[in-house]
Amino acid sequence: MVVIFDLLTQGAQMALVLLLAPLLTGFVRKIKARLLRRQGPPLIQPYRDLLRLLRKEVVLAENASWLFRITPYLVFAVIWVAASLIPTFATGLVFSWTADLIAIVALLGSARFFLALAGMDAGTSFGGIGSSREVMIATLAEPAMLLTIFTLALVAGSTQLSTIAAVMISSHVGLRVSLGMALIALIMVAIAENARIPVDNPATHLELTMVHEAMVLEYSGRHLAMIEFAAYLKLLLYISLIACIFLPWQLALPGTGAPAYILGVVAYLAKLVIGAVLLALFETASAKMRVFRVPEFLGAALMLGMLATLLLFVSRSL
């Protein structure tokens, strides 16, 4: 019975991230519209968009290869797995031993790699521009992410997320300058990875400024639905990751029972709401920067991650 309960809990977490990802994106859009004194789309609009795309016929370029066809499903599956590995409402689940930060970075890098290849596969100029920009962003975002992971590993003694959450919630960690730098660096990387303002505008369709959208211009129908769903999951992934590491409160421990899991789900929903509101406020108050200034933005995240790591090498109490 214990094994069955653990498997059901793990399945519930996988289903939870799948169901909440479009709702999170719809909530961010709604908050941004309200801040701009507009009505905005309904919260369930992302679900409607996905259903509409799933009903449409797929249009493929004549020179598109098999890679172009399988990439949407591959990207969706990889990001869903990465999002499901992050402890959302409970730690110590069946697959928690695989919830390693370096493994999650590798999964995200694999999804980016195939999406960039698919953007160039159709042979369009905009796809090539978007892929080159995506790779340029990745060359700075991934090292910044890894340095943030090294900082957390020096504090927790592990890169496993359940262990990091248990250490971060303990009283002996306290407030540290290095952790503050790591948090800012992780937020900057999350903004860049999710193509949000000021790095990219998720609502734009101006080809000369697009990064993510330029790579997927040739997709349609169910293929585009899978890519859009993967983008929703990626936003949820980063907010869940920040909440798991820096706000690990009310995460249910193994064997605590159903009431603790229910409380963990409620706390997780509250964290998502707070993250969505803060993201909407930041995007509303910011303007999109030029593409050539993105390396400066991510370079700052890289330096913050490096400084956080160096501070912990100099003094473990900082």
Rosetta blueprint (number, residue, H / E / L):
1 M L
2 V H
3 V H
4 I H
5 F H
6 D H
7 L H
8 L H
9 T H
10 Q H
11 G H
12 A H
13 Q H
14 M H
15 A H
16 L H
17 V H
18 L H
19 L H
20 L H
21 A H
22 P H
23 L H
24 L H
25 T H
26 G H
27 F H
28 V H
29 R H
30 K H
31 I H
32 K H
33 A H
34 R H
35 L H
36 L L
37 R L
38 R L
39 Q L
40 G L
41 P L
42 P L
43 L L
44 I L
45 Q H
46 P H
47 Y H
48 R H
49 D H
50 L H
51 L H
52 R H
53 L H
54 L H
55 R H
56 K L
57 E L
58 V L
59 V L
60 L L
61 A L
62 E L
63 N L
64 A L
65 S L
66 W H
67 L H
68 F H
69 R H
70 I H
71 T H
72 P H
73 Y H
74 L H
75 V H
76 F H
77 A H
78 V H
79 I H
80 W H
81 V H
82 A H
83 A H
84 S H
85 L H
86 I L
87 P L
88 T L
89 F L
90 A E
91 T L
92 G L
93 L L
94 V L
95 F L
96 S H
97 W H
98 T H
99 A L
100 D E
101 L H
102 I H
103 A H
104 I H
105 V H
106 A H
107 L H
108 L H
109 G H
110 S H
111 A H
112 R H
113 F H
114 F H
115 L H
116 A H
117 L H
118 A H
119 G H
120 M H
121 D H
122 A L
123 G L
124 T L
125 S H
126 F H
127 G H
128 G H
129 I H
130 G H
131 S H
132 S H
133 R H
134 E H
135 V H
136 M H
137 I H
138 A H
139 T H
140 L H
141 A H
142 E H
143 P H
144 A H
145 M H
146 L H
147 L H
148 T H
149 I H
150 F H
151 T H
152 L H
153 A H
154 L H
155 V H
156 A H
157 G L
158 S L
159 T L
160 Q E
161 L H
162 S H
163 T H
164 I H
165 A H
166 A H
167 V H
168 M H
169 I L
170 S L
171 S L
172 H L
173 V L
174 G L
175 L L
176 R L
177 V H
178 S H
179 L H
180 G H
181 M H
182 A H
183 L H
184 I H
185 A H
186 L H
187 I H
188 M H
189 V H
190 A H
191 I H
192 A H
193 E H
194 N L
195 A L
196 R L
197 I L
198 P L
199 V L
200 D L
201 N L
202 P L
203 A L
204 T L
205 H L
206 L L
207 E L
208 L L
209 T L
210 M L
211 V L
212 H H
213 E H
214 A H
215 M H
216 V L
217 L L
218 E L
219 Y L
220 S L
221 G H
222 R H
223 H H
224 L H
225 A H
226 M H
227 I H
228 E H
229 F H
230 A H
231 A H
232 Y H
233 L H
234 K H
235 L H
236 L H
237 L H
238 Y H
239 I H
240 S H
241 L H
242 I H
243 A H
244 C H
245 I H
246 F H
247 L L
248 P L
249 W L
250 Q L
251 L L
252 A E
253 L L
254 P L
255 G L
256 T L
257 G L
258 A H
259 P H
260 A H
261 Y H
262 I H
263 L H
264 G H
265 V H
266 V H
267 A H
268 Y H
269 L H
270 A H
271 K H
272 L H
273 V H
274 I H
275 G H
276 A H
277 V H
278 L H
279 L H
280 A H
281 L H
282 F H
283 E H
284 T H
285 A H
286 S L
287 A L
288 K L
289 M L
290 R L
291 V H
292 F H
293 R H
294 V H
295 P H
296 E H
297 F H
298 L H
299 G H
300 A H
301 A H
302 L H
303 M H
304 L H
305 G H
306 M H
307 L H
308 A H
309 T H
310 L H
311 L H
312 L H
313 F H
314 V H
315 S L
316 R L
317 S L
318 L L
